[in-house]
Amino acid sequence: MATTPAPPKAPPKPTWDPRKPQQLPLPWLRPTIRIRLTLLYGGMFLIAGILLLSIIYLLAAQAIREGSNQSFQIEGTVTRITSDTCPVLDSATTDNQRNAALKACSDALRQHALDSLLSRSLLTLLGLAVIAFAFGYAMAGRVLTPLGRITRTARAVAGSDLSRRIELDGPDDELKELADTLDEMLERLQRAFTAQQRFVGNASHELRTPLAINRTLLEVHLSDPAAPPELQQLGKTLLATNERSEQLVEGLLLLARSDNQIVERKPVDLAEVASQAVDQTHAEAEAKGVEFRGQRDPVVVQGNGVLLERIALNLVQNAVRYNVPEDGWVEVNTVVQHGQAVLVVSNTGPVVPAYEVDNLFEPFRRLRTERTGSDKGVGLGLSIARSVARAHGGHISATPREGGGLVMRVALPI
């Protein structure tokens, strides 16, 4: 007797409301990022100011000592003043010349001291700026380390690894609060995706089994030669309806599975995938009088071969089925453009207005019809192709072709 899987447990209620900030008895004592940055930058400014004042004081003292560096010599009754900065003092003979030379020498010494102080101050400021930027860069990296950890975890989760958690340690500040909130959100997402995968697996079994049984019973009845013609016709109709239901179920399950990123990737030749799709559709194309064209260059991508084959098959089948009654063609090309593997499927067909192209990618939508407007498919081909392309990190686009038909372009990273 089959056991019903246990429903997923409800996530625990948070101990605090994320929409409201936590109220602490002394909020100013909490080591928040704002307080830590304030103390860091204020301390750096204080230390830099102390260093700058000390260096300016030392440079000014040295400049004063150099400015007063004059040699006085008394030779008999003559006072002789010598200076390397002002050699003009040596040639002064009269009192007026000495006074003028002494004034000029004092001005020159003062200017020399100021120039020396300015040049050394600029060099010191440049050195302090380099040290301050290096120290600030190191401190900013240390402060932003938790953000880098959060980013790496979020990037891993984007690759469908929902088991990753941030688990940030450190002071109870805004970053830790953010990390804890994200961990709780990831826990809920993991439960939701697990429940979805369990549902897809159960639905796959529960929906496929009765359809397979119905198909088998119909085929057995149709193989009876004694069955009346009316029953044979009814059986064929029911078998076609059952086949359509099977296609719909397969399409829905594939669409649900392909909405996530592909974790296990293998090298797949896009040209080989396109060629297989052409071979599988060749008989249907011959029956409709559609000719295949195109050149398929080898292009290897990393992905799931079955899902990539589904993209090519859906596009080629749509190109054959939605074609002109006579002299139609389908062109299938694989090339490398701008560092991407590109699959291009073009076809002749009815004129498609540009404003209706986006609707074609919606489930159960067809050109000018919805759901049951056509017997050519179940309306999931392009939706599945778009989901599979997104799961591989690529994208698909459609462009109306001049004269009728569409140009479908699938770009995948190499």
Rosetta blueprint (number, residue, H / E / L):
1 M L
2 A L
3 T L
4 T L
5 P L
6 A L
7 P L
8 P L
9 K L
10 A L
11 P L
12 P L
13 K L
14 P L
15 T L
16 W L
17 D L
18 P L
19 R L
20 K L
21 P L
22 Q L
23 Q L
24 L L
25 P L
26 L L
27 P H
28 W H
29 L H
30 R L
31 P L
32 T L
33 I H
34 R H
35 I H
36 R H
37 L H
38 T H
39 L H
40 L H
41 Y H
42 G H
43 G H
44 M H
45 F H
46 L H
47 I H
48 A H
49 G H
50 I H
51 L H
52 L H
53 L H
54 S H
55 I H
56 I H
57 Y H
58 L H
59 L H
60 A H
61 A H
62 Q H
63 A H
64 I H
65 R H
66 E H
67 G H
68 S L
69 N L
70 Q L
71 S E
72 F E
73 Q E
74 I E
75 E E
76 G L
77 T L
78 V E
79 T E
80 R E
81 I E
82 T E
83 S L
84 D L
85 T L
86 C L
87 P H
88 V H
89 L H
90 D H
91 S H
92 A L
93 T L
94 T L
95 D H
96 N H
97 Q H
98 R H
99 N H
100 A H
101 A H
102 L H
103 K H
104 A H
105 C H
106 S H
107 D H
108 A H
109 L H
110 R H
111 Q H
112 H H
113 A H
114 L H
115 D H
116 S H
117 L H
118 L H
119 S H
120 R H
121 S H
122 L H
123 L H
124 T H
125 L H
126 L H
127 G H
128 L H
129 A H
130 V H
131 I H
132 A H
133 F H
134 A H
135 F H
136 G H
137 Y H
138 A H
139 M H
140 A H
141 G H
142 R H
143 V H
144 L H
145 T H
146 P H
147 L H
148 G H
149 R H
150 I H
151 T H
152 R H
153 T H
154 A H
155 R H
156 A H
157 V H
158 A H
159 G L
160 S L
161 D L
162 L L
163 S L
164 R L
165 R L
166 I L
167 E L
168 L L
169 D L
170 G L
171 P L
172 D L
173 D L
174 E H
175 L H
176 K H
177 E H
178 L H
179 A H
180 D H
181 T H
182 L H
183 D H
184 E H
185 M H
186 L H
187 E H
188 R H
189 L H
190 Q H
191 R H
192 A H
193 F H
194 T H
195 A H
196 Q H
197 Q H
198 R H
199 F H
200 V H
201 G H
202 N H
203 A H
204 S H
205 H H
206 E H
207 L H
208 R H
209 T H
210 P H
211 L H
212 A H
213 I H
214 N H
215 R H
216 T H
217 L H
218 L H
219 E H
220 V H
221 H H
222 L H
223 S L
224 D L
225 P L
226 A L
227 A L
228 P L
229 P H
230 E H
231 L H
232 Q H
233 Q H
234 L H
235 G H
236 K H
237 T H
238 L H
239 L H
240 A H
241 T H
242 N H
243 E H
244 R H
245 S H
246 E H
247 Q H
248 L H
249 V H
250 E H
251 G H
252 L H
253 L H
254 L H
255 L H
256 A H
257 R H
258 S L
259 D L
260 N L
261 Q L
262 I L
263 V L
264 E L
265 R L
266 K E
267 P E
268 V E
269 D E
270 L H
271 A H
272 E H
273 V H
274 A H
275 S H
276 Q H
277 A H
278 V H
279 D H
280 Q H
281 T H
282 H H
283 A H
284 E H
285 A H
286 E H
287 A H
288 K H
289 G L
290 V E
291 E E
292 F E
293 R E
294 G L
295 Q L
296 R E
297 D L
298 P L
299 V L
300 V E
301 V E
302 Q E
303 G E
304 N L
305 G H
306 V H
307 L H
308 L H
309 E H
310 R H
311 I H
312 A H
313 L H
314 N H
315 L H
316 V H
317 Q H
318 N H
319 A H
320 V H
321 R H
322 Y L
323 N L
324 V L
325 P L
326 E L
327 D L
328 G E
329 W E
330 V E
331 E E
332 V E
333 N E
334 T E
335 V E
336 V E
337 Q E
338 H L
339 G L
340 Q E
341 A E
342 V E
343 L E
344 V E
345 V E
346 S E
347 N E
348 T L
349 G L
350 P L
351 V L
352 V L
353 P L
354 A H
355 Y H
356 E H
357 V L
358 D H
359 N H
360 L H
361 F H
362 E L
363 P L
364 F L
365 R E
366 R E
367 L L
368 R L
369 T E
370 E E
371 R L
372 T L
373 G L
374 S L
375 D L
376 K L
377 G L
378 V L
379 G L
380 L L
381 G H
382 L H
383 S H
384 I H
385 A H
386 R H
387 S H
388 V H
389 A H
390 R H
391 A H
392 H L
393 G L
394 G L
395 H E
396 I E
397 S E
398 A E
399 T E
400 P E
401 R L
402 E L
403 G L
404 G L
405 G L
406 L E
407 V E
408 M E
409 R E
410 V E
411 A E
412 L E
413 P E
414 I L
